Amino acid sequence: MTQVESRAMDRGARWSALLSLLAEHGRLTVAETVEALGVSEATVRRDFGELAAQQLVTRTHGGIVSAAVAYDLPARYRQAGSDSAKERIAARAAELVREGSVVGFNGGTTTSATARRLAARADLAASSRRPSVTVVTNALNIATEMVLRPFVRCVSLGGVARPESYELSGPLASMVLGELWLDTVVLGVDAVSAAGGAACEHEGEAGINSLMVERAERVVVVATGPKVGRRAFARICPAPTVDLLVTDGSADPDALAELGAAGVTVEVV
């Protein structure tokens, strides 16, 4: 990225790039960020201060570190930031959430990345509306990150946690969700196809995810290419229920065409 290109970046894009670097390295100095983004030291220090005020990062002498949560995430979540396809999908899905809306997230690496991108949106952080977005989730790791953002109202569903995915499921989660309405649900899946719909491998997760779909006005599935055209054990919802699939260029074109014919809008990023 040249200096001219970097200066043309608006604050939201610059913050997104900065937070992506932070997710990759865990900590950043002013000098490192100046070199990576090609902006002035004054701009970087101002960004560091504003991000810290939003509790998106923690200031240190000469730099910032990631805003730590109270536990170490499983390896599948820690490694998600290095997957450029997932990050592209997450960035696009996060853009779709309207200010003031209620958005649901189930668990998974792509939904976690999307929630993180949503929390990094400068327009939401700067909005005078409080909350500027409401997040409803059955994923413990997403809830733990979202609660640190003062502009996000975070609703965590109750239930029994699965250590493999950090997802809460069971009758307690269903009872709470049954009293809520979602404008959008961002749904992570193990498989999505025209014949099999959106699906996952665990029947308990499928049950609560299916209820999230029922309570949502819009259903956005986020899935990397290898998941498209596959089937999985437990169906969450049939394909025509999905309003939008955001995927990447590795997805099978025939499977995408079949999903389109089933009424699903497809975006490849």
C-alpha positions as CSV (number, residue, x, y, z in Angstrom):
1,M,0.0,0.0,0.0
2,T,1.4,3.4,-1.0
3,Q,1.2,6.5,1.2
4,V,-1.1,8.1,-1.2
5,E,-3.5,5.1,-1.2
6,S,-3.3,4.9,2.6
7,R,-4.1,8.6,3.2
8,A,-7.2,8.1,1.0
9,M,-8.5,5.4,3.4
10,D,-11.3,6.6,5.6
11,R,-11.1,6.1,9.3
12,G,-13.3,2.9,9.2
13,A,-11.1,1.2,6.6
14,R,-7.9,2.3,8.5
15,W,-9.2,1.0,11.8
16,S,-10.2,-2.3,10.1
17,A,-6.7,-2.7,8.7
18,L,-5.1,-1.8,12.0
19,L,-7.2,-4.3,13.9
20,S,-6.5,-7.0,11.4
21,L,-2.8,-6.4,12.0
22,L,-3.3,-6.5,15.7
23,A,-5.3,-9.8,15.4
24,E,-2.3,-11.2,13.5
25,H,0.5,-10.0,15.8
26,G,-1.2,-9.6,19.2
27,R,0.6,-6.2,19.8
28,L,1.6,-3.2,17.7
29,T,4.0,-0.3,18.2
30,V,3.5,3.1,16.7
31,A,6.5,2.7,14.4
32,E,5.2,-0.7,13.1
33,T,1.8,0.7,12.4
34,V,3.2,3.8,10.6
35,E,5.3,1.5,8.4
36,A,2.4,-0.9,7.7
37,L,-0.3,1.6,6.9
38,G,1.8,4.5,5.5
39,V,0.2,7.1,7.7
40,S,1.7,9.7,10.0
41,E,2.7,9.0,13.6
42,A,0.1,11.6,14.8
43,T,-2.6,9.7,13.0
44,V,-1.5,6.4,14.5
45,R,-1.4,7.8,18.0
46,R,-4.8,9.3,17.6
47,D,-6.2,6.0,16.3
48,F,-4.7,4.1,19.2
49,G,-6.3,6.5,21.6
50,E,-9.7,6.3,20.0
51,L,-9.6,2.5,19.8
52,A,-8.6,2.3,23.4
53,A,-11.5,4.7,24.4
54,Q,-13.9,2.3,22.6
55,Q,-12.3,-0.6,24.5
56,L,-11.2,-2.3,21.3
57,V,-7.6,-2.3,22.3
58,T,-5.4,-1.7,25.4
59,R,-2.8,1.0,25.4
60,T,0.8,0.2,26.4
61,H,3.9,2.4,26.4
62,G,4.5,3.1,22.7
63,G,1.8,0.9,21.4
64,I,-1.3,-1.3,21.9
65,V,-2.2,-4.9,22.6
66,S,-5.4,-6.8,21.9
67,A,-8.1,-6.3,24.4
68,A,-7.8,-9.5,26.3
69,V,-10.6,-11.8,27.3
70,A,-10.6,-13.8,30.5
71,Y,-9.6,-17.1,28.9
72,D,-7.7,-18.5,26.0
73,L,-9.9,-19.4,23.0
74,P,-9.6,-22.9,21.5
75,A,-7.0,-23.1,18.7
76,R,-9.7,-23.1,16.0
77,Y,-10.6,-19.5,17.0
78,R,-7.1,-18.2,17.6
79,Q,-6.1,-19.4,14.1
80,A,-9.1,-18.0,12.3
81,G,-7.6,-14.5,11.7
82,S,-5.0,-16.0,9.3
83,D,-7.6,-17.3,6.9
84,S,-8.0,-14.5,4.2
85,A,-11.1,-16.1,2.7
86,K,-12.8,-16.1,6.1
87,E,-11.7,-12.5,6.7
88,R,-13.1,-11.4,3.4
89,I,-16.4,-13.1,4.0
90,A,-16.5,-11.6,7.5
91,A,-15.8,-8.1,6.3
92,R,-18.6,-8.2,3.8
93,A,-21.1,-9.8,6.2
94,A,-20.3,-7.2,8.8
95,E,-21.0,-4.4,6.3
96,L,-24.6,-5.7,5.9
97,V,-25.6,-5.0,9.5
98,R,-27.6,-1.7,9.8
99,E,-27.1,0.7,12.6
100,G,-29.8,0.2,15.3
101,S,-30.6,-3.3,14.2
102,V,-30.6,-6.6,16.2
103,V,-28.2,-9.2,14.8
104,G,-27.8,-12.8,15.9
105,F,-24.7,-14.9,15.7
106,N,-24.2,-18.6,16.2
107,G,-20.8,-20.0,17.0
108,G,-18.0,-20.7,14.6
109,T,-14.8,-19.2,13.2
110,T,-16.4,-17.3,10.4
111,T,-19.2,-15.9,12.6
112,S,-16.6,-15.0,15.2
113,A,-14.6,-13.1,12.6
114,T,-17.8,-11.3,11.4
115,A,-18.7,-10.2,14.9
116,R,-15.2,-8.9,15.4
117,R,-15.4,-7.0,12.2
118,L,-18.8,-5.6,13.3
119,A,-17.3,-4.4,16.6
120,A,-14.5,-2.6,14.6
121,R,-16.9,-0.5,12.5
122,A,-16.0,3.1,13.1
123,D,-19.5,4.4,12.2
124,L,-21.1,2.3,15.0
125,A,-18.5,3.3,17.5
126,A,-19.0,7.0,16.6
127,S,-22.8,6.8,16.5
128,S,-24.8,8.9,19.0
129,R,-27.3,6.1,19.3
130,R,-26.8,3.8,22.3
131,P,-26.7,1.0,21.7
132,S,-25.8,1.4,18.0
133,V,-26.3,-2.3,17.5
134,T,-27.7,-5.2,19.5
135,V,-25.9,-8.6,19.3
136,V,-27.8,-11.8,20.3
137,T,-25.5,-14.9,20.4
138,N,-25.3,-18.4,21.8
139,A,-21.5,-18.3,21.4
140,L,-19.6,-17.6,24.6
141,N,-16.5,-16.3,22.8
142,I,-18.5,-13.8,20.8
143,A,-20.4,-12.6,23.9
144,T,-17.2,-12.1,25.8
145,E,-15.8,-9.9,23.1
146,M,-18.9,-7.9,22.4
147,V,-19.6,-7.0,26.0
148,L,-16.3,-5.0,26.0
149,R,-17.7,-2.6,23.4
150,P,-19.7,0.2,25.0
151,F,-21.8,0.8,21.8
152,V,-22.9,-2.8,21.6
153,R,-25.8,-4.3,23.6
154,C,-24.9,-7.9,24.0
155,V,-27.6,-10.6,24.8
156,S,-26.1,-14.0,25.6
157,L,-28.5,-16.9,25.4
158,G,-28.4,-19.3,28.3
159,G,-28.0,-23.1,28.0
160,V,-25.4,-25.8,28.1
161,A,-22.0,-25.0,26.6
162,R,-20.2,-27.3,24.2
163,P,-16.4,-27.0,24.6
164,E,-15.8,-27.9,21.0
165,S,-17.6,-24.8,19.7
166,Y,-18.3,-22.6,22.7
167,E,-22.0,-22.7,21.7
168,L,-24.9,-22.7,24.2
169,S,-27.8,-25.0,23.4
170,G,-30.7,-26.7,25.1
171,P,-34.1,-25.6,26.5
172,L,-32.8,-22.6,28.4
173,A,-31.3,-21.1,25.2
174,S,-34.5,-21.8,23.3
175,M,-36.7,-20.2,26.0
176,V,-34.8,-17.0,25.9
177,L,-34.6,-16.9,22.1
178,G,-38.3,-17.5,21.8
179,E,-38.9,-14.1,23.4
180,L,-36.7,-12.2,21.0
181,W,-36.8,-11.0,17.3
182,L,-33.8,-10.6,15.1
183,D,-33.4,-8.3,12.2
184,T,-30.6,-10.4,10.8
185,V,-29.0,-13.7,11.7
186,V,-25.4,-14.4,10.6
187,L,-25.3,-18.1,10.4
188,G,-22.1,-20.2,10.4
189,V,-22.6,-23.7,8.9
190,D,-20.7,-26.9,8.3
191,A,-22.4,-27.3,4.9
192,V,-24.8,-25.6,2.6
193,S,-26.4,-26.8,-0.6
194,A,-29.6,-26.5,-2.6
195,A,-30.7,-30.0,-1.7
196,G,-29.6,-30.2,1.9
197,G,-30.0,-26.6,2.9
198,A,-27.9,-25.1,5.7
199,A,-26.6,-27.8,8.0
200,C,-24.2,-28.6,10.8
201,E,-22.8,-31.8,12.4
202,H,-24.3,-31.5,15.9
203,E,-28.1,-31.9,16.3
204,G,-28.2,-29.7,19.5
205,E,-26.6,-26.8,17.7
206,A,-28.9,-27.3,14.7
207,G,-31.9,-27.0,17.0
208,I,-31.0,-23.6,18.4
209,N,-29.6,-22.4,15.1
210,S,-32.9,-23.3,13.5
211,L,-34.8,-21.3,16.1
212,M,-32.5,-18.3,15.4
213,V,-33.4,-18.6,11.7
214,E,-37.1,-18.7,12.6
215,R,-36.8,-15.5,14.7
216,A,-34.9,-13.6,12.1
217,E,-36.2,-11.3,9.3
218,R,-33.1,-11.9,7.2
219,V,-30.8,-15.0,7.1
220,V,-27.2,-14.5,6.0
221,V,-25.1,-17.7,5.7
222,V,-21.3,-17.2,5.9
223,A,-19.4,-20.1,4.5
224,T,-16.0,-20.7,2.9
225,G,-16.0,-22.4,-0.5
226,P,-15.3,-26.0,0.6
227,K,-18.6,-26.0,2.6
228,V,-20.7,-25.1,-0.4
229,G,-22.4,-28.1,-2.1
230,R,-21.8,-30.4,0.9
231,R,-24.3,-32.0,3.2
232,A,-24.0,-32.4,7.0
233,F,-25.7,-34.5,9.6
234,A,-28.3,-32.1,11.0
235,R,-30.3,-29.6,8.8
236,I,-30.7,-26.1,10.2
237,C,-33.0,-24.8,7.5
238,P,-33.9,-25.5,3.8
239,A,-32.1,-23.5,1.1
240,P,-35.0,-21.2,0.2
241,T,-35.0,-19.9,3.8
242,V,-31.5,-18.5,3.3
243,D,-31.7,-14.9,1.9
244,L,-28.0,-14.4,1.2
245,L,-24.9,-16.7,1.1
246,V,-21.5,-14.9,1.4
247,T,-18.7,-17.2,0.2
248,D,-15.4,-17.1,-1.6
249,G,-14.1,-17.9,-5.0
250,S,-13.2,-21.5,-4.1
251,A,-16.9,-22.5,-4.0
252,D,-18.1,-24.9,-6.7
253,P,-19.8,-22.9,-9.4
254,D,-22.4,-25.6,-10.1
255,A,-23.4,-25.7,-6.4
256,L,-23.7,-21.9,-6.4
257,A,-25.9,-22.0,-9.5
258,E,-28.1,-24.6,-7.8
259,L,-28.4,-22.4,-4.7
260,G,-29.3,-19.4,-6.9
261,A,-32.0,-21.4,-8.6
262,A,-33.4,-22.2,-5.2
263,G,-33.8,-18.6,-4.4
264,V,-30.6,-17.8,-2.5
265,T,-28.8,-14.6,-3.4
266,V,-25.0,-15.4,-3.7
267,E,-22.1,-13.0,-3.1
268,V,-18.6,-14.2,-3.9
269,V,-15.9,-12.1,-2.2
